[in-house]
Amino acid sequence: MLATLVESLKAKGCILEEAKVFSKSGLDYWHAAILDSTRYPVSGGFSQDRMQARKVAIAEFLERQTYRDIARGPEDEKKQWGLDIIPTACGFAAGFDRANTILRSINEAVERWVMSKWIDDHYYIEELDPQSVK
């Protein structure tokens, strides 16, 4: 499936670039990026696992591509996706596991909402001990 997606990217003039990072520190991490036909980075992924970094970059690319397609589409389609209310990609997610993708979508929407309350509305966010959350 991943190979098919990479071939689909190539057909659109995009390329997948990746690099190992932090090797000198003894930490092996990977960064993958999808570049458009002008070599502008349109999505990226970062992980200790090379394949996971690729998957994150491709999922982000698909997420952004889908949002752009909907945003450029007919008004009724935009309305179905709520873009008439919030014309951003907040809450959009793409992935390779349905349940995890839905959870990430909800988490992103909640995260953006909380950040807006903190930054725009000046709400105080109490720091919690990670152990108390579990």
C-alpha positions as CSV (number, residue, x, y, z in Angstrom):
1,M,0.0,0.0,0.0
2,L,2.8,2.4,0.9
3,A,4.6,1.7,-2.4
4,T,1.4,2.5,-4.3
5,L,1.0,5.8,-2.4
6,V,4.6,6.8,-3.2
7,E,4.0,6.0,-6.9
8,S,0.9,8.1,-6.8
9,L,2.9,11.0,-5.4
10,K,5.4,10.6,-8.2
11,A,2.5,10.8,-10.7
12,K,1.6,14.2,-9.2
13,G,5.1,15.5,-9.6
14,C,5.9,15.0,-5.9
15,I,8.8,13.2,-4.3
16,L,9.5,11.6,-1.0
17,E,12.8,12.7,0.6
18,E,14.2,11.3,3.8
19,A,17.2,11.6,6.0
20,K,18.5,10.1,9.2
21,V,18.9,12.8,11.9
22,F,20.7,13.0,15.2
23,S,23.1,10.1,14.3
24,K,26.1,11.8,15.9
25,S,24.3,12.0,19.2
26,G,23.7,8.2,19.2
27,L,20.0,8.7,18.6
28,D,18.7,7.4,15.3
29,Y,15.7,9.2,14.1
30,W,14.3,9.7,10.6
31,H,12.7,12.7,8.9
32,A,10.6,12.2,5.8
33,A,9.2,15.0,3.7
34,I,7.0,15.1,0.6
35,L,8.1,17.9,-1.8
36,D,5.9,19.2,-4.6
37,S,7.0,19.7,-8.2
38,T,8.8,22.9,-7.2
39,R,10.6,21.0,-4.4
40,Y,8.6,22.9,-1.8
41,P,8.0,20.7,1.3
42,V,4.2,20.1,1.7
43,S,4.3,17.6,4.5
44,G,6.7,15.8,6.8
45,G,7.0,13.0,9.3
46,F,9.5,12.3,12.1
47,S,10.1,9.1,14.0
48,Q,12.7,6.6,15.3
49,D,11.4,4.2,12.7
50,R,12.0,5.0,9.0
51,M,8.8,3.5,7.8
52,Q,6.8,5.3,10.5
53,A,8.3,8.7,9.4
54,R,7.3,7.9,5.8
55,K,3.7,7.0,6.9
56,V,3.4,10.2,8.9
57,A,4.6,12.3,6.0
58,I,2.2,10.5,3.5
59,A,-0.8,10.7,5.9
60,E,-0.2,14.5,6.4
61,F,0.1,14.9,2.6
62,L,-3.2,13.1,2.1
63,E,-4.9,15.1,4.9
64,R,-3.8,18.4,3.4
65,Q,-4.7,17.3,-0.2
66,T,-8.1,16.2,0.9
67,Y,-8.7,19.5,2.7
68,R,-7.6,21.5,-0.3
69,D,-9.9,19.5,-2.6
70,I,-12.9,20.0,-0.3
71,A,-12.1,23.7,0.2
72,R,-12.0,24.2,-3.6
73,G,-15.1,22.3,-4.2
74,P,-18.8,23.1,-4.3
75,E,-20.4,25.1,-1.4
76,D,-22.7,22.2,-0.4
77,E,-19.7,19.9,0.0
78,K,-17.8,22.5,2.1
79,K,-20.9,22.8,4.3
80,Q,-21.1,19.0,4.8
81,W,-17.5,19.2,6.1
82,G,-18.2,22.2,8.3
83,L,-16.0,24.5,6.4
84,D,-18.7,27.1,6.3
85,I,-18.3,27.3,10.1
86,I,-14.6,26.8,10.5
87,P,-12.8,27.2,7.2
88,T,-9.6,25.5,8.3
89,A,-8.1,21.9,8.3
90,C,-8.5,21.8,12.1
91,G,-9.7,18.3,13.0
92,F,-8.8,16.8,9.6
93,A,-6.7,13.6,9.9
94,A,-5.5,10.9,7.5
95,G,-3.9,7.6,8.5
96,F,-3.5,3.9,8.0
97,D,-5.6,2.8,11.0
98,R,-9.3,3.9,11.1
99,A,-9.8,4.0,14.9
100,N,-6.4,5.7,15.5
101,T,-7.1,8.3,12.7
102,I,-10.5,9.2,14.2
103,L,-8.9,9.6,17.6
104,R,-6.1,11.8,16.2
105,S,-8.7,13.9,14.4
106,I,-10.6,14.5,17.6
107,N,-7.4,15.1,19.6
108,E,-6.3,17.7,17.0
109,A,-9.6,19.5,17.1
110,V,-9.6,19.6,20.9
111,E,-6.0,20.7,21.0
112,R,-6.7,23.6,18.6
113,W,-9.7,24.6,20.6
114,V,-7.8,24.6,23.9
115,M,-5.0,26.6,22.4
116,S,-7.5,29.1,21.1
117,K,-9.0,29.5,24.6
118,W,-5.5,30.0,26.0
119,I,-4.1,32.3,23.4
120,D,-7.2,34.2,22.1
121,D,-9.4,34.2,25.2
122,H,-6.6,34.4,27.8
123,Y,-7.8,31.4,29.8
124,Y,-5.4,29.9,32.3
125,I,-4.4,26.3,31.7
126,E,-3.4,24.5,34.8
127,E,-0.4,22.2,34.4
128,L,-1.2,18.7,35.5
129,D,1.2,16.1,36.8
130,P,1.3,13.3,34.1
131,Q,0.8,10.7,36.7
132,S,-2.5,12.2,37.8
133,V,-3.8,12.1,34.3
134,K,-3.2,8.3,34.0
